[in-house]
Amino acid sequence: MTDTIAISAILSDLDGVLVDSGDAIETTWATWAVSRGIDPDALAGRIHGRPAGDVIREIAPHLDAEAEGAAVTQMDIDGPPAKLLDGARRLLDEDLGVPVAIVTSCPDALAHVRLKTAELRVPDVLVTADRVANGKPDPEGYRLAATELGVDPAAAVVFEDAPAGIVAAKAAGARVIGITTTHPRAELLEAGADDTAASVADALARLAL
């Protein structure tokens, strides 16, 4: 389906799509949970693709979500570097004929660290958690990225690896290719993905870009 339509822009998530930070994220959150007396199992299915503060409000409403979210972010920044995923450099560094933006639940500082350590170019439009009032699964981030690129979200394709991001992108009106690096294909389709791919490289091939 996606390789037969006109595409005005590509909007991509960062973690799990362009860089592999999954193990580091899991370790960071588990370490944080234990240090706060929280069962790490309470984090299952909650942490990927969402702002840290939103996760903390759900699992530990008695804590200061902003302060604890900042602590988790700093742990991520100080943690192991993210690894480049297949197709990421082509998406950001080559002229594909359509504009590209990143929409991430990372705060700005962490997003820049992720991109720098993976030696990826920072796109002209980078929507981080600091730039929106409501994080994924709210569509605000994807709508903002489309607006700043000057395109209709309905003419954009989104690359996402997490259900929360897929829900956000679909609510913004975009089409979504789920990247099966973090969640299985069935789970991404259930969240609303229009199609799935093993990597950004695979997704770009399907779009004939």
C-alpha positions as CSV (number, residue, x, y, z in Angstrom):
1,M,0.0,0.0,0.0
2,T,2.6,2.5,1.0
3,D,4.7,2.1,-2.1
4,T,1.9,3.3,-4.4
5,I,1.1,6.6,-2.8
6,A,2.6,10.1,-3.0
7,I,4.7,10.9,0.0
8,S,5.3,14.5,1.1
9,A,7.5,13.8,4.1
10,I,8.9,11.1,6.4
11,L,8.6,11.6,10.1
12,S,10.6,9.2,12.2
13,D,10.9,8.2,15.8
14,L,14.5,8.0,17.2
15,D,15.1,5.2,19.7
16,G,14.4,1.8,18.3
17,V,14.1,3.2,14.8
18,L,17.3,5.1,14.0
19,V,19.4,4.0,16.9
20,D,19.5,0.9,19.1
21,S,19.2,2.0,22.7
22,G,16.7,-0.6,23.9
23,D,19.0,-2.5,26.2
24,A,20.3,0.7,27.7
25,I,16.8,2.0,28.3
26,E,15.7,-1.2,30.0
27,T,18.8,-1.1,32.2
28,T,18.4,2.5,33.1
29,W,14.7,2.1,34.0
30,A,15.3,-1.1,36.0
31,T,18.1,0.6,38.0
32,W,16.0,3.6,38.7
33,A,13.0,1.5,39.8
34,V,15.1,-0.5,42.3
35,S,16.7,2.6,43.7
36,R,13.2,4.0,44.4
37,G,11.8,0.8,45.8
38,I,9.6,0.1,42.8
39,D,9.2,-3.4,41.3
40,P,10.8,-3.2,37.8
41,D,8.1,-5.5,36.6
42,A,5.7,-2.5,36.9
43,L,7.6,-1.0,34.0
44,A,6.6,-3.7,31.5
45,G,5.1,-2.3,28.3
46,R,5.2,1.3,29.6
47,I,8.7,2.8,29.0
48,H,9.3,2.6,25.2
49,G,8.3,5.6,23.1
50,R,6.9,7.7,25.9
51,P,8.3,10.6,28.0
52,A,9.8,9.6,31.3
53,G,7.7,11.9,33.3
54,D,4.5,10.4,31.9
55,V,5.7,6.9,32.9
56,I,6.6,8.0,36.4
57,R,3.2,9.6,36.9
58,E,1.6,6.3,36.1
59,I,3.7,3.9,38.2
60,A,4.8,6.2,41.0
61,P,2.3,9.1,41.4
62,H,3.8,9.8,44.9
63,L,7.1,10.9,43.3
64,D,8.0,14.2,41.7
65,A,7.6,13.2,38.0
66,E,9.6,16.1,36.6
67,A,12.6,15.5,39.0
68,E,12.5,11.8,38.6
69,G,12.2,12.1,34.8
70,A,15.2,14.4,34.8
71,A,17.1,11.7,36.8
72,V,16.2,9.0,34.4
73,T,17.3,11.2,31.5
74,Q,20.6,11.9,33.0
75,M,21.2,8.2,33.6
76,D,20.5,7.7,29.9
77,I,22.9,10.4,28.9
78,D,25.6,8.9,31.1
79,G,24.9,5.4,29.9
80,P,26.3,3.4,27.0
81,P,26.1,5.0,23.5
82,A,23.3,4.2,21.1
83,K,24.2,2.1,18.1
84,L,23.3,3.0,14.6
85,L,20.4,1.0,13.0
86,D,20.2,-0.1,9.4
87,G,19.0,2.7,7.1
88,A,19.3,5.5,9.6
89,R,22.2,7.2,7.9
90,R,20.6,7.1,4.5
91,L,17.4,8.6,5.9
92,L,19.1,11.5,7.5
93,D,22.2,12.1,5.4
94,E,21.0,11.5,1.8
95,D,18.6,13.6,-0.3
96,L,15.6,11.3,-0.7
97,G,13.5,13.9,-2.4
98,V,11.2,14.5,0.6
99,P,11.9,16.3,3.8
100,V,12.6,14.3,7.0
101,A,11.9,15.1,10.6
102,I,12.5,13.3,13.9
103,V,9.7,13.1,16.5
104,T,11.0,11.6,19.8
105,S,9.9,11.2,23.4
106,C,13.5,12.0,24.4
107,P,14.3,15.4,26.0
108,D,16.4,17.7,23.7
109,A,19.7,17.0,25.5
110,L,19.3,13.2,25.2
111,A,18.2,13.3,21.6
112,H,21.3,15.3,20.7
113,V,23.5,12.8,22.6
114,R,21.8,9.9,20.8
115,L,22.4,11.5,17.4
116,K,26.0,12.6,18.1
117,T,27.2,9.2,19.4
118,A,25.6,7.5,16.4
119,E,27.2,10.2,14.2
120,L,23.9,11.1,12.6
121,R,23.0,14.5,11.3
122,V,20.5,16.5,13.3
123,P,17.6,17.2,11.0
124,D,16.2,20.7,10.5
125,V,13.0,19.7,12.3
126,L,13.6,17.8,15.5
127,V,10.6,17.6,17.8
128,T,11.6,16.5,21.3
129,A,9.7,16.1,24.6
130,D,10.7,19.6,25.6
131,R,8.8,21.1,22.6
132,V,5.3,19.6,23.3
133,A,2.8,19.9,26.1
134,N,1.6,16.3,25.5
135,G,3.9,13.4,24.7
136,K,3.1,10.2,22.7
137,P,0.5,8.7,22.4
138,D,-0.9,12.2,21.9
139,P,-0.5,13.3,18.3
140,E,0.9,16.8,19.1
141,G,4.5,16.0,18.2
142,Y,3.7,14.5,14.8
143,R,1.3,17.4,14.0
144,L,4.0,19.9,15.0
145,A,6.6,18.2,12.8
146,A,4.3,18.2,9.8
147,T,3.5,21.9,10.3
148,E,7.1,22.8,10.5
149,L,7.9,20.9,7.3
150,G,4.9,22.6,5.7
151,V,3.1,19.3,4.8
152,D,-0.3,17.7,5.5
153,P,0.2,14.9,8.0
154,A,-2.1,12.7,5.8
155,A,0.6,12.9,3.1
156,A,3.4,11.9,5.5
157,V,4.7,8.4,6.4
158,V,5.9,7.7,9.9
159,F,8.5,5.2,11.0
160,E,7.7,4.0,14.6
161,D,8.7,1.0,16.7
162,A,6.4,1.5,19.7
163,P,2.6,1.2,20.1
164,A,2.4,4.6,21.8
165,G,4.1,6.3,18.8
166,I,1.9,4.5,16.3
167,V,-1.2,5.6,18.1
168,A,0.1,9.2,18.1
169,A,1.0,9.1,14.4
170,K,-2.4,7.6,13.4
171,A,-4.2,10.2,15.5
172,A,-2.3,12.9,13.6
173,G,-3.6,11.5,10.3
174,A,-0.3,10.0,9.0
175,R,0.3,6.5,7.6
176,V,2.7,4.4,9.7
177,I,5.3,1.7,9.0
178,G,6.0,-0.1,12.2
179,I,9.7,-1.0,12.7
180,T,9.9,-4.4,14.3
181,T,13.0,-3.8,16.4
182,T,11.2,-3.4,19.8
183,H,7.8,-5.0,19.5
184,P,6.6,-7.9,17.3
185,R,4.7,-7.3,14.1
186,A,1.4,-8.4,15.5
187,E,1.6,-5.9,18.3
188,L,2.4,-3.0,15.9
189,L,-0.4,-3.9,13.6
190,E,-2.8,-4.1,16.5
191,A,-1.7,-0.6,17.6
192,G,-2.7,0.6,14.1
193,A,0.4,0.4,11.9
194,D,-0.5,0.2,8.2
195,D,2.5,-2.0,7.4
196,T,5.7,-3.2,9.1
197,A,9.3,-3.5,8.2
198,A,12.4,-5.0,9.8
199,S,14.4,-1.7,9.6
200,V,14.4,1.8,8.1
201,A,16.4,0.4,5.2
202,D,13.6,-2.1,4.5
203,A,10.9,0.6,4.9
204,L,12.7,2.9,2.4
205,A,13.0,0.0,-0.1
206,R,9.2,-0.5,0.2
207,L,8.6,3.2,-0.5
208,A,11.0,3.0,-3.4
209,L,13.1,5.8,-2.0
